[in-house]
Amino acid sequence: MPENISPIVTDHIPEPLRPVMAAICAVSMDVARIIARGPLGAALGAQVGAANADGDDQKALDVIADEMFAKALAATSTRFWASEERDEVIELNPKGKYVVAMDPLDGSSNIDVNVSIGSIFSIYEAKETGEASVLRPASEQLAGGYVIYGPQTGLVVTFGDGTQHYILDPETGQFELAEARMVIPAQSSEFAINASNYRHWTKPVRAFIDDCIAGDSGPRGRNFNMRWVASLVAETHRIITRGGVFLYPSDEREGYEQGRLRMLYECAPIAFVVEQAGGRATDGCDPIMGKGASRLHQRTPFVFGSSEKVARVATYHDLPDHEVSALFGSRGLFRN
């Protein structure tokens, strides 16, 4: 692409953020090409022998993508860079006025099996220090979104006035606006959760899933389908497009007591996108947008999707324990 051509059609992007968004999109195009080559280029899913700041094994492209985004953003008005792959916030441009927090490659364990993965990001106004710039309420985001690398390479982003959907057009080499205001369908018969962890869940979560699985003979009076891709970006894109609810709750396993997904790099931007598309996003009870991270790699339970379904999950948590126990006892998933 000629240097004077933006990698994204910027008409619907706030002018001050256009260079930052252009940098994110330009790198995303390069990442998409690397992913598309798969094993013809390198063993992109191979572990590099290290763990990221949150203790997860790093894949080869996780590290490559982190370096690519940081380098591109350093040439913009991005002062600070907070990445899931790094132990601390780093300064890119001392004269910059924004901070970008990003999971450079979410779902990288799916690279080698050709499942959709993505990059998730938030943009905030920078403060005096890097940590102060990101350890703040999610409601202070200037932008939040994700790039999905799938059958199409797409960008879903919000600047606080609706959720926009862009598609990378292979003919023009630009991200072009496909939908100015995405709206999550209010009704859906799908839920997404990793059912292999059923035995570890709390009673409210088990009771909610039991009622879904009971189908048209249960209290919900309708049949549901379960989905689980194990790629947050892929799950989000499906739910924004078709509706439904995603649950990644806390559970009793060590390291999962506060949930597993990262507040700063995953949940805050996804919550922003979802709420601007008419849905809800909570930690099971309270809105994610009313919360903030108190440390860089803080985890949280995460429930998001169609508004009514997310609200219903919260009602299960609000029930007294004896009522939830009664629900669970009479409609257990593994009952005789």
C-alpha positions, 0 to 999 in steps of 0.5 A: 500500500502506498505510504499516503494511503491509510490502512483504514477508512477513517471517516467514522474515527475521531480525528485525534485517534486516527494515527493510532488506529491506522498503526493498529490496522497496519500491523494487523494486516501484517499479522493476518498475512503471517497467520495466513501463511501458517507453517509455510512461514514458521511454526507460529504456535510453537512455544518460545520457552518462556511464559508471559507476565501472567504465567501463560506459555508464550507462542512464537507469534505472541512475541512477534505481534507484541514487538510489531505493535509496540514499534508501530505505535511508537511512531504515533502519539502513543505515550505508553504501551501495556501488553499482556506479554510484558511485565510492566508498562513501557514508554514509547513516545514521551510526547504522546498523549495516549496509552494503548493496552493490548493482548497482541494475540488472543487465542494463540493456542489455536494458531496451528489448528486454523481457528479464528484468533485476534488482537484486543485493545483499549485506548486511554488518555495517558496520565503521568505514569504508565500504571496510572494510565491503565489502572483506572475504571474501564468507563474511561476508555476512549476506544476499545475493540478487537481485530479478528483473523478468520475467513475475513480479517475484521475490526470491531471497535467503539469510540463510545458512540456505537460499535463499528464493524470494518472488513479488510478488503483484499481488493483495496488493502484497507479496512472498510466500514461494513456496519456503522452500528452493530446491535447484538440480537436480543434473543438467541438460543446459544450459550458459550461455556467450557462445560468440562469445568462443570464440577468446579463451578459455583452453584449459581452458574451450574443452576443457570446452565442446568436450566439451559440444558433442560431445554423445552422441558425445563423452566426456560421452556426452550432448547439451547445450543452450547458453543465453545471455541476457546478463543475470546475474539471468536466467541465475542464476534459470534455473540455480537453477530448472533446474540447469546451469552458467554460465561467464563466464571470463577471456580474453585481451582487454584488460580481460577478463584478470581476468574481467568480472563484479564480485566485490562487486556481482555474484559474491559475492551470487550465490555466496552464493545458489547455495551455499545452494541446494546448488550451487557458485560458483568463479572457475573453480578456487577458491570465490568464498565464500573470496575477497573484493574488494580494491577496490570494482569488482574483477572476477573470472572466474565459474563457478556452477551445479550442483555436479558441473558446476562441479567438472568445470570446475575439473578441466579447469583442474587438468589439466597443459597438455599434457593440456588441449592434447591434449583441445583438439586432438582435440575442437576446436570448429572442427576439420575 
